[in-house]
Every structure is written in C-alpha cells, then in structure tokens.
C-alpha cells in the first residue's frame, strides 16, 4: 500500500520525528521529498510504502501536519519519484558498469 501526504515546510521536522520514530510506520519505507524537485513548487511530500497497518497509522500521526493526496495526485508524485530513482540508478550503474 502507498500513501502520499503534502506537508507544510514548517511541519517537516515534526512529521519526520513522529513518523520515523513510530514502531509501526518506522518499519515502512518513508521518504520525504521537496516538491520543487518533482515539479510542484513550494510543496513538500511524504511518501510511505508499506503494509496497510503502517499506512493507516501514518494517517493518525500526520493529522494536523499534512494532508493526504487524492488518488490522481498520488499517482503523479509516485511516478515522478520512481522515475527519479530509475535515473539515479542508471547513473550509478554507469559508474560501476
């Protein structure tokens, strides 16, 4: 399961602390991204990929700090993150290729 949250810049550190220190959510893949790098100006995102329990728990923890993205926006952001990772891996492969 995957979820994306939009988080205000002023809440990024608090969101990181809450999510990464939680026993359940901390076991999932949690990635924070500056939206400027993904084509979304002045926005920050948190991408969580893991079991359903971790994604549900993240919603409880993030309340008041960010908002869950709708399905269309979520898919756009996930695609951009994965494209960025693929490009990085290709570049990394060129170094050790």
C-alpha positions in Angstrom: 0.0 0.0 0.0 1.2 3.5 -0.7 0.2 7.0 0.5 1.4 10.5 -0.2 1.0 13.4 2.2 1.6 17.1 1.4 3.3 18.7 4.4 3.9 22.4 5.1 7.6 23.3 5.3 7.2 24.4 8.9 6.0 20.9 9.8 8.5 18.8 8.0 10.8 18.1 11.0 7.9 17.3 13.4 6.4 15.0 10.8 9.7 13.2 10.3 10.1 12.7 14.0 6.6 11.4 14.5 6.6 9.0 11.6 10.1 7.7 11.7 10.1 7.1 15.5 6.8 5.2 15.4 7.3 1.4 15.8 4.8 0.6 13.0 5.3 3.4 10.5 9.1 3.4 11.1 9.3 -0.1 9.6 7.7 1.0 6.3 9.5 2.8 3.5 9.2 6.5 4.4 10.6 9.1 2.0 10.4 12.9 2.3 10.7 14.9 -0.9 11.0 18.6 -1.7 8.1 19.2 -4.2 10.3 21.6 -6.3 12.3 18.6 -7.4 9.2 16.8 -8.6 7.6 19.8 -10.4 5.4 21.0 -7.5 6.5 24.5 -6.4 6.6 25.3 -2.7 5.3 21.9 -1.5 6.8 19.1 0.4 5.7 15.5 0.3 6.0 12.4 2.4 5.7 9.0 0.5 5.0 6.0 2.6 5.1 2.5 1.1 4.3 -0.5 3.4 1.7 -2.7 4.9 -1.8 -1.4 5.3 -1.4 -1.1 9.1 1.6 1.3 8.7 -0.2 3.5 6.1 -3.3 3.7 8.4 -1.2 4.5 11.4 0.6 7.2 9.4 -2.7 9.0 8.8 -3.3 9.2 12.6 0.1 10.5 13.2 0.1 13.1 10.4 -3.2 14.7 11.4 -2.7 18.5 11.7 0.7 18.4 10.0 -0.3 17.5 6.5 -3.0 16.3 4.1 -3.4 13.0 2.3 -3.3 13.5 -1.5 -6.1 12.4 -3.8 -5.5 9.3 -6.0 -4.6 11.2 -9.2 -2.0 13.5 -7.5 -0.7 10.5 -5.6 -0.1 8.5 -8.8 1.7 11.6 -10.4 4.0 12.0 -7.5 4.8 8.3 -7.2 5.6 8.1 -10.9 7.9 11.1 -10.6 9.7 9.7 -7.6 10.2 6.3 -9.3 11.4 8.0 -12.5 13.9 10.0 -10.4 15.1 6.8 -8.7 15.5 5.0 -12.1 17.6 7.8 -13.4 19.8 7.8 -10.4 20.2 4.0 -10.7 21.2 4.3 -14.3 23.8 7.0 -13.5 25.1 4.9 -10.6 25.3 1.9 -13.0 27.4 3.9 -15.3 29.9 4.5 -12.6 30.3 0.8 -11.7 29.0 -0.6 -15.1 
